Amino acid sequence: MNIDPTYEVTSQAVPMLQPEPAASLNANRARTLAIECGFSEAGVVWLPHAAGERDGVRFEEWIGAGRAGSMRYLQRADESGRLLRARIQVPFPWARSAIVCLANYNCAQPRSTDPAPRGSAWIARYAWSSRSGANGERRPSDYHKVLLKRLRALESRLHDELGEFESRAYVDTGPVVERSLAVAAALGWTGKNTCLIHPRLGSYGFLAVLLTSLRAEEAGAATLPAADRCGSCRRCLDACPTQALIAPYQMDAKRCISYLTIEHKGLIGEELMAGMGRQVFGCDICQDVCPWNSPRRAPISADQQLEARPELVNPALEWLASLDEAEFEAQFNGSPVRRAGSAGLRRNVAIAMGNSGLRCFAPILERWANGSDATLSITARWALTRLQAQENAQESP
């Protein structure tokens, strides 16, 4: 599973509001329109799709095994107890097609696995996004809003061409498993790190879905899924520092650094904190080591609304620690980083400081250890203990 369910959803089963449209959808035309609306690539899947039942069972098993952690919205069900996300027909019985759009967010900035300044943190690549304001100043941009606006433009153009039809647009905000639909729409395959890998663009891509009541233009039209091209490679599994990838194509979200730094609230288990390294919001390790994301393979995005904010690339832990509530809001309002909250980011910074091996962070950690925030206090004490252990190890002959 790709852990980025950034916004909690409240969607329930929605009755069909309009009669089934007489118009039909041409997959090639839908792709053309999506690209014209600003997406890097797009595909169409006719619903229900051939692998839908298999994917639904796998999702149910994943939830049943408790691997979703505290992400309750993934476990929402209808009045009959059916998981909303397991099968698209549960919340959207009227849906006959899904246009799955991909936006490349790769950039020329360093990877998390590259050498970095001591005392620096890591914020996940997808959260660096920014746009140019009216005065030319770069401001944070939230990919949810950027891509939703593009989906709305695509929706409008389809209405202009095809008339009335039922539709819903989602960017990580609805009861759909975008990756499953993307694979069915032949936008790539699910890698061993559970991310969607596009054969030309790699895995640094946002997914957006437009569900419609439009049927295929030609009866029996089908899309052949892309072949799995991970082969014998297991770099992502070997690189995951918290062993969240428990087997090829299987993730325990409770161990994933992205989940721990963004979705999980409160204390983090001591057995996981050392493996979190310097990651303070999300994690890119399993993607950064993937050969399909190598510079010679994965193209750099030219998307001006998703350009990287340089100050968020290898940011100094000391700077992040200095941000009070108001400064946090000023820096991250409109950014995905806001999802973690000021207190959550500070907890993550404390862990990264403990893993840094730098005694210069001890005064900050001591102040936090004696503060009123119980979670931060306990985390800071762990960090101080870890710093001392690293210092003792360096002094040992």
N, C-alpha and C positions, 0 to 999 in steps of 0.2 A: 504494500500500500504506500502511496505517496502521501506523506503526512503534510498536508497543508489544507485542512478543513477550516479555513480561517474564520468564517462567520457561522454562528449557530443559526439553524433554520427552523422555521415553524410550519413549513408546508405540509398540508395533509392532502388526502385524496380530493381531487377537484373534478366535479361533474363537467361534462362537455357543455360549453356555453353556446355553441353554434352548431348548425347541421354540418354533416360531413361535406367538405368542399368537393366540387366537381372537378376542379383543376388538379393537376398532378405535378410532381416535382422532378425536374431533370437534375441528376447529380452533378453533371459537368457545369451546368449553369449555376447551381448553388455554390460550387467551389469557386467559380469565377467571381461571383458577387462577393463572397466572403473575402477573397483576396483584395478586391477593389475597396472593401470596407476597412482594410488595414491589417488583416491577418496574414501570417506567413504561409499557412497551408490550411486546407479544410477537406473533409470527406463526409459522405452521407452514409448512414446505416438505416436500413428499413426495419421497422419494428413489427413484431418481436424478431430479434435476430437469432441466428442459428446457435450461437454460444450463450444465449441469454439464460437458459435454465442451468447450464453448468456454472456460469458465473454467479448466479443467484445462490446455488447450493454452497459454493465456496465462500461467499460472503457470510451466509448464515453460519457456517462452520467456524469462520474466523471470529465472528461475534460470540458464538457459543463457547469458544475456547478462552474468552476473556481478554483477547489481545487488543481490544480497542481502548483499554484503560478507562479513564474517566470521561471519554468523549461520548456522552449520553446521546447526543443528537444522531450519532451513527446507529443507535439502537432503537430509534423511534419506530413504532408500529401502528398499523391501523386498528380499527375496532375489532378486527378478527385475529389480531396478533401477528399479522404478516409484516415483516420488516419493510419499511418504505423503500429503502435503498437496494433491497435484494433484487427486485424485478421492476423494471420501469413501468409495467402495466398496473402495478399496485397503486401508486399515486396518480398515474396518468393513463387511464384505460383508453383514452381517445387518441393517444400518440401513435402515429403510423410511421414517423421518420424522425431522425435526429441529425442535424447538421453539426458536426463536431469541428470546431475551429482551434487552430494552434497559433500562438504568438511566440516567436523566438525571443528570448531575453539574454542570450549569451553576449558577453562583452569581452573586450581585450584586457580587462583587469586581471590581476593574479588569481590563482586558485587557492583554496584553503590549504592545500597540500604543498604549496610553494614556500620557500624560505620567507619569513616575516620578521619584522622588528620585535625584539623582546618586549614583553609587556603589552602586546597588541591583542585585541579580541577578534572574533570572527562573527559577522552577521551574514546570514544566508544571502546568496547572490540575488535571489528573486526579490528581496526586500530593499535593494539599493535603488529602486526605480525612482525617476524624477522627470519632471517636465519643465519646460521653459515658461516662465510667467510673462505677463504683459511688459514688464520692465527688463526682460531678458534674464532675470535671476532664476536659477533653478530651484524648484520647489518639489517636495515629496509628491509622488503620485502613487496611488493605490491601484494595483493592476485590476482589482475587482471592478472599480469604477471605469477605468480606461477600456477594458474589454467589454463590459456590459454596454457601454455607449456604442461600441462597434456592433455588438449583437443587435441592438435596437435599430441601427442603421440597416443592417442586413434584413431584419424582419420587415422594416418599412419598404425596402425595395422589393422584397418578395410579395408583399401585399399589393404593391403597385402593379406587378406583373401578373399575379395569379388571383387577385381578389381576396375575399375573406376566408380565413381558416383559423383554427385554434392554435395557439403557440405559447410557449414559456421559454424565457431566456435565463440561463444560470451561469455564474462564474463562481464555483465553490460554494454556492449558497442554496442549492436545492437538493432534494432527495434523489440524486442521480450519482452513479459511480462513473465519473467522466472517463477514467482510464479504460474501463471496460468497453464503453461506447467507442472510444478512440481506436482501440484495437479492432473492433468490429467494423469500423469505418476505414480500415486499412491505413491508418496514420502511423503505424509502427507496431511494435510488439512489446509485451511486458518483459522487462529485463529481470535478471536475477536479483536486482536491488529493488524490485517492485515498481520502478518508474517506467513510464512509457518512453521507448527509444525510437525515434524517427530515423530511418536509414540515411537520410541526408542532413537532418538538422540536429541529431543527437537528442539528449534528454532535457536540455535547458529550455523548456517550453511551457507556457501556460495553456490550459485547456478551457474552452468555453463551449457551451452547448445550447443550441436552439432546438427545442422539441416542437414538432408541428403535427397537425392532423393530415398533412398532405401525403398521398400515396405515391409510389414510384410511377414515373411516366410510362414505363413499360412493365407489363405484368411479368413477374418472376425475376425482375432485376435483382442482382445480388453483387456484393462486393467480396472479393477474396481477401482474407486477412493477410497481413505481411508475415513472412516466415520469421521464426525466432532465430536470430543470428548471434546469440551470446556464445554459442559453442561450448567449449570446455573452460572458458574464462571464468574465474571466480575472484577477480580482484576486489570487487565490491564487498563480498562476504569476508574476505581476509582483512580488508581495511577497516571495517566497522569497529570502532573502539569499545562499544558497549555490547557487541554481539546481538544487535537487534535483528539482524538477518539470520534467523535460526536455521534456515535451509535455503537452497535456491528458490526464489520466487515466494518466499515466506518471510513475513516480518511480524515481530512482536512489538507493537507500537509502544508498549510500556517501557521498552528499553531504548527506543529511538530518541536520539538527542533532539530532533525537531519537536517531538511530542513533549519531552521533558522541559525544554526551554520555552515552549510557547503554550501548549495546552494544559500541562500539569500545574496545578496550583499547590502551594504549600511545600513541605519538605520533600527533598529528593533523596532516595536511598543512598547511603554511604557507599555501597558496593558499585554504584553507577557514577558517582561524582568524579572520580579520578579519570575515568574514561571520557568524560565530557571535554577534557582539554580546555581550549580557549573559546569554545563555541558559546556565545551568549544569546543568539537568536537563530534557531534553525541549525541546519547542518548540510554541508555540500560534499562531504567526504566520499560517499559511495558514488556520486556523480563525477566528482573531480578525478577519480582514478579510472573511470570507465573509458576504454579505448575509443568508444563512439563519440566521446566528447573531446578527443585530442584536438589541438589547434589545427592539425592538417585535415581533420575531418569536419568538425563542427564550425559552420560559418558564424561570423560576428553579426549581431543584429544591428540594423540601421534604424530601429524604431525610436523616433525622437521623443515619444511619450513614455518610454521605458528606459531611458538612459541612466547609467549608474551615477550615484552621488559619490564623488571621490572621497568625501569625509567619512563614508561608511565602509570603505575598503580598509581592512586592518586598522580599525579605530583603536586609539589608546584606551586601555582599561581605566587609567586614571581619569581620563576625560569622561567616560561613561559613568564612573563612580561619582563624579562631581555634580551630575545633573540632579537638581531637585525636581519636585513634581511639575512646577511651572516650566522649567527648562526642558524637561522631558517632553511635555506637550508641545512646546515650541519647535523642538527638533523633529518630532515624529508624528505630529498631527497630520493626517492624510497619508501616513506610511503604514505598511503592514506591521512594522515593529511595535506600533501602539497596541497590538493584540496582546503582547506579553504584559503590558502595564509597567508602571514605574517600579513597583515593588518586585515584580517578577524579574525584570531586567537586572535590578540590583542584586537579587539572589544569585542570578546566573553569573554576574560579574564577580561576586565573592568566590564562587567555585573556580572561575577562570584564574583569579588571583592566586588561589591556593595551589593551582596546578602550574603556575608560572615559575615557581622556584625563586622568585624575587622578594627578598626581605623588605624592600622599599614599600611594599604594600601592607606591611604589618600594622602601621599606625591606623590606616583606614579600616582594616579588618578588626582591630581592637576596639575602635569606636563603634563599629556595627555590632560587635559581640556584646557590648554593654548597652545596646539600645533597647527600645521597647518593642520592636518588631521581632516576635518570637522566632519566626522562620528564618529571618536574616541573621538573628543572633546565633542560632544553632549552626547555621551554614557557615558563618564567619568563624566560629570556634573550630569547626572541622577544617577550614582553610588554614587557620593558624597552625593547627596540629600538623597538617600536611606540609606546610612550609618548613616547620621545624624538622620533620622527618627527612625532607629533601636536603636540608642543610647538614643534618647529621650524616646522611649517606655520603655527601661530598667530602666530609671531613674524615671519614673512615679510611684507613690505609688500604 
